[in-house]
């Protein structure tokens, strides 16, 4: 199955973002800490104007902490190696239980843009990210009140809104944005596994099969603990059958309902019931190759 998801409102969002960059001072991009590479929007590099960027590795409480530390080091190293002609980047982490404070974010933004010729007393910061990356929850925690709609499905936010961060900075919240063509289908499967793409736009059983293969290889003990099977279990089909049997997901006639079993597996891994995990590691430094 080829995964593709770019509904009409995202096309409109992309056009609006291009205009927004012309009047803004900095971009804040939220990435899913479990898949930083797959969740980084390539469109942001094609906006025609280099702006300073704060990269926030979000949902770190669901990711492997050692791998997250490596990603943060990677982004910091990328910043150090960037040409002076390019806009600077700062990478920070965020969790639901220890969210970034507004004052901390403002201080980082101020250091990045205070030397820009157009920066005076007010500045506009774009906040963006792929669907379901946790942007609305992040904003609500940052502002300490509910200003953005949240939900368990992607693409809840449909339009821009301007939010006051402090006396200097305004945030412009943009809808979750994908890109027209998902050329890297491995990355697309990872995003679908984590709930970035609406379930109605994918084959749930196909995505769950992919997730089962990955977890059997990388998170076997977490699966075993959650679903109570023995070491003889090896295949995605066996795993989904076990999940179906243990949760009572059966069709008429007693056969395993693989669709319901697939939903259970995906819901469990997305909610953290299968423990912390990261599906990507940063590239190795050039000198180590």
C-alpha positions as CSV (number, residue, x, y, z in Angstrom):
1,X,0.0,0.0,0.0
2,X,1.3,3.5,-0.9
3,X,0.5,6.0,1.8
4,X,-0.5,9.5,0.8
5,X,-2.5,12.1,2.8
6,X,-2.8,15.7,1.8
7,X,-6.3,17.0,2.3
8,X,-7.4,20.3,0.8
9,X,-7.1,22.4,3.9
10,X,-3.3,21.5,4.0
11,X,-2.8,22.9,0.5
12,X,-4.4,26.1,1.8
13,X,-2.3,26.0,4.9
14,X,0.9,25.7,2.9
15,X,0.0,28.8,0.8
16,X,-0.8,30.8,3.9
17,X,2.5,29.7,5.6
18,X,4.5,31.0,2.6
19,X,2.9,34.5,3.1
20,X,3.2,34.3,6.9
21,X,7.0,33.8,6.7
22,X,7.4,37.2,5.1
23,X,6.1,38.9,8.3
24,X,7.6,36.6,10.9
25,X,10.8,36.4,12.8
26,X,11.3,32.8,13.8
27,X,9.9,29.3,13.3
28,X,9.1,26.8,16.1
29,X,8.8,23.3,14.7
30,X,7.6,20.5,16.9
31,X,8.9,17.0,16.0
32,X,7.8,13.7,17.4
33,X,10.8,12.6,19.5
34,X,10.2,9.0,18.5
35,X,10.6,9.8,14.7
36,X,12.4,13.2,14.4
37,X,13.5,12.6,10.8
38,X,10.2,11.3,9.6
39,X,8.2,14.1,11.3
40,X,10.4,17.0,10.0
41,X,8.5,18.8,7.2
42,X,10.7,19.3,4.1
43,X,8.4,22.2,3.0
44,X,9.9,24.4,5.7
45,X,13.2,24.4,3.9
46,X,11.6,25.6,0.7
47,X,9.8,28.7,2.0
48,X,12.2,31.1,0.4
49,X,13.4,32.9,3.5
50,X,15.8,31.5,6.1
51,X,14.4,32.2,9.6
52,X,15.9,31.2,12.9
53,X,14.4,28.0,14.1
54,X,13.6,26.3,17.4
55,X,13.2,22.6,17.1
56,X,11.2,21.0,19.9
57,X,11.5,17.3,20.3
58,X,8.0,16.7,21.6
59,X,6.5,13.6,23.4
60,X,9.9,12.8,24.9
61,X,8.2,10.9,27.7
62,X,7.1,8.3,25.0
63,X,10.6,8.1,23.4
64,X,13.7,6.3,24.4
65,X,15.7,8.9,26.5
66,X,19.1,7.8,25.3
67,X,18.1,8.1,21.6
68,X,16.4,11.4,22.3
69,X,19.7,12.7,23.8
70,X,21.5,11.6,20.6
71,X,19.0,13.4,18.4
72,X,19.4,16.6,20.4
73,X,23.2,16.4,20.1
74,X,22.8,15.8,16.4
75,X,20.7,18.9,15.9
76,X,23.1,21.0,18.0
77,X,26.0,19.7,16.0
78,X,24.1,20.5,12.8
79,X,23.8,24.1,14.0
80,X,27.5,24.4,14.8
81,X,28.4,23.2,11.3
82,X,26.0,25.5,9.5
83,X,27.3,28.4,7.5
84,X,27.0,31.9,9.1
85,X,24.8,32.8,6.1
86,X,22.2,30.3,7.3
87,X,19.7,30.9,10.1
88,X,20.6,29.5,13.5
89,X,18.8,26.5,15.1
90,X,18.3,25.6,18.7
91,X,16.9,22.2,19.8
92,X,15.1,21.6,23.0
93,X,12.9,18.8,24.5
94,X,9.4,18.7,25.9
95,X,7.3,16.3,27.8
96,X,3.7,16.3,28.9
97,X,4.7,16.1,32.6
98,X,7.5,18.7,32.4
99,X,6.4,21.2,29.7
100,X,8.5,24.0,28.5
101,X,7.7,27.3,30.3
102,X,6.7,30.4,28.3
103,X,9.6,32.4,29.8
104,X,12.1,29.7,28.7
105,X,10.8,29.7,25.2
106,X,10.8,33.5,25.0
107,X,14.3,33.7,26.3
108,X,15.6,31.3,23.6
109,X,13.7,33.1,20.9
110,X,15.0,36.5,22.0
111,X,18.6,35.2,21.8
112,X,18.0,33.9,18.3
113,X,16.4,37.1,16.8
114,X,17.6,40.0,18.9
115,X,20.4,40.8,16.5
116,X,18.1,40.8,13.4
117,X,17.8,44.3,11.9
118,X,13.9,44.2,11.9
119,X,13.6,43.1,15.5
120,X,12.4,45.9,17.7
121,X,9.8,45.7,20.5
122,X,7.4,43.1,19.0
123,X,8.1,39.8,17.2
124,X,6.0,37.1,15.5
125,X,6.8,33.4,16.0
126,X,5.4,30.7,13.8
127,X,4.6,27.4,15.5
128,X,4.1,24.5,13.2
129,X,4.3,20.7,13.1
130,X,2.8,17.6,11.5
131,X,-0.7,16.5,12.5
132,X,-1.0,14.8,15.9
133,X,2.5,15.9,17.0
134,X,1.0,17.4,20.1
135,X,1.1,21.0,19.1
136,X,-2.2,22.1,20.5
137,X,-1.5,20.5,23.9
138,X,2.0,22.1,23.9
139,X,0.5,25.5,23.3
140,X,-2.2,25.1,26.0
141,X,0.5,24.1,28.5
142,X,2.7,26.9,27.4
143,X,0.0,29.6,27.8
144,X,-1.6,27.8,30.8
145,X,-5.1,28.0,29.4
146,X,-7.0,26.2,26.6
147,X,-6.5,28.3,23.5
148,X,-6.1,25.4,21.0
149,X,-8.4,22.4,20.4
150,X,-7.0,19.0,21.2
151,X,-8.0,15.5,20.3
152,X,-6.8,11.9,19.6
153,X,-7.1,12.3,15.9
154,X,-4.8,14.3,13.5
155,X,-5.8,17.5,11.8
156,X,-7.9,19.0,14.6
157,X,-6.6,22.5,14.0
158,X,-8.0,23.9,10.7
159,X,-7.0,27.6,10.8
160,X,-4.4,30.0,12.0
161,X,-4.7,31.8,15.3
162,X,-2.6,34.5,16.9
163,X,-1.7,34.0,20.6
164,X,0.2,36.4,22.9
165,X,3.2,34.7,24.5
166,X,4.4,37.7,26.5
167,X,4.9,41.5,26.0
168,X,7.3,40.9,23.1
169,X,6.2,37.8,21.3
170,X,3.1,36.6,19.5
171,X,2.7,33.0,18.4
172,X,0.9,32.2,15.2
173,X,-0.5,28.7,15.5
174,X,-0.8,26.9,12.2
175,X,-2.8,23.8,11.3
176,X,-0.9,20.5,11.2
177,X,0.8,20.3,7.9
178,X,1.9,17.3,5.8
179,X,3.6,17.5,2.3
180,X,2.0,16.6,-1.0
181,X,4.0,13.5,-1.8
182,X,5.4,11.1,0.8
183,X,8.3,9.8,-1.2
184,X,9.9,8.0,1.8
185,X,7.3,5.3,2.3
186,X,9.2,3.8,5.3
187,X,8.9,7.2,7.0
188,X,5.2,7.3,6.0
189,X,4.6,3.9,7.7
190,X,6.2,5.2,10.8
191,X,4.0,8.3,10.8
192,X,0.9,6.2,10.2
193,X,2.0,3.9,13.1
194,X,2.1,6.8,15.5
195,X,-1.2,8.3,14.4
196,X,0.0,11.2,12.2
197,X,-2.2,10.1,9.3
198,X,-6.0,9.6,9.8
199,X,-7.0,6.0,10.2
200,X,-9.6,6.5,7.4
201,X,-6.7,7.2,5.0
202,X,-4.8,4.0,5.7
203,X,-5.3,0.2,5.9
204,X,-5.2,-0.3,9.7
205,X,-4.3,-4.0,9.4
206,X,-1.4,-3.2,7.0
207,X,0.0,-0.5,9.4
208,X,-0.4,-2.9,12.4
209,X,1.5,-5.6,10.6
210,X,4.3,-3.2,10.0
211,X,4.2,-2.1,13.7
212,X,4.1,-5.8,14.8
213,X,7.3,-6.6,12.7
214,X,9.1,-3.6,14.2
215,X,8.1,-4.3,17.8
216,X,8.9,-8.0,17.6
217,X,12.4,-7.1,16.5
218,X,13.0,-4.1,18.8
219,X,10.5,-4.3,21.7
220,X,9.9,-8.0,22.2
221,X,10.0,-7.9,26.0
222,X,7.5,-5.0,26.1
223,X,5.1,-7.0,23.9
224,X,5.5,-10.1,26.0
225,X,4.8,-8.2,29.2
226,X,1.7,-6.6,27.7
227,X,0.1,-9.5,26.0
228,X,1.5,-12.4,28.1
229,X,2.9,-14.8,25.4
230,X,5.9,-17.2,25.4
231,X,9.1,-17.0,23.5
232,X,7.9,-19.1,20.6
233,X,5.8,-16.2,19.2
234,X,7.7,-14.9,16.1
235,X,5.4,-13.6,13.4
236,X,3.1,-10.5,13.1
237,X,0.2,-12.9,12.4
238,X,0.9,-14.8,15.6
239,X,1.1,-11.5,17.6
240,X,-2.2,-10.2,16.2
241,X,-3.9,-13.5,16.8
242,X,-2.6,-13.5,20.4
243,X,-3.9,-9.9,20.9
244,X,-7.2,-10.8,19.4
245,X,-7.7,-13.8,21.6
246,X,-6.6,-12.0,24.8
247,X,-8.9,-9.1,24.2
248,X,-11.9,-11.0,22.9
249,X,-11.6,-9.6,19.4
250,X,-13.4,-12.3,17.5
251,X,-15.9,-12.3,14.7
252,X,-19.0,-14.5,14.4
253,X,-17.9,-18.1,14.3
254,X,-15.1,-17.5,16.8
255,X,-12.4,-16.3,14.2
256,X,-10.0,-13.6,15.2
257,X,-11.0,-10.2,14.2
258,X,-7.7,-8.9,12.9
259,X,-9.0,-5.4,12.4
260,X,-9.9,-5.0,16.1
261,X,-6.6,-6.6,17.1
262,X,-4.8,-4.2,14.8
263,X,-6.5,-1.3,16.5
264,X,-5.6,-2.6,19.9
265,X,-1.9,-2.8,19.0
266,X,-1.8,0.6,17.5
267,X,-3.7,2.2,20.4
268,X,-1.4,0.6,22.9
269,X,1.9,1.7,21.3
270,X,0.6,5.2,20.6
271,X,-0.5,5.7,24.3
272,X,2.7,4.4,25.8
273,X,1.3,1.1,27.1
274,X,4.2,-0.7,25.3
275,X,6.8,1.5,27.0
276,X,9.2,4.1,25.6
277,X,10.6,3.6,22.2
278,X,12.3,5.4,19.3
279,X,11.9,4.3,15.7
280,X,14.8,6.4,14.3
281,X,18.4,7.1,15.3
282,X,20.4,10.2,14.1
283,X,22.8,9.9,11.2
284,X,26.4,9.1,12.1
285,X,28.9,12.0,12.0
286,X,30.8,12.2,8.8
287,X,34.2,11.6,10.5
288,X,33.0,8.3,11.9
289,X,32.2,6.8,8.5
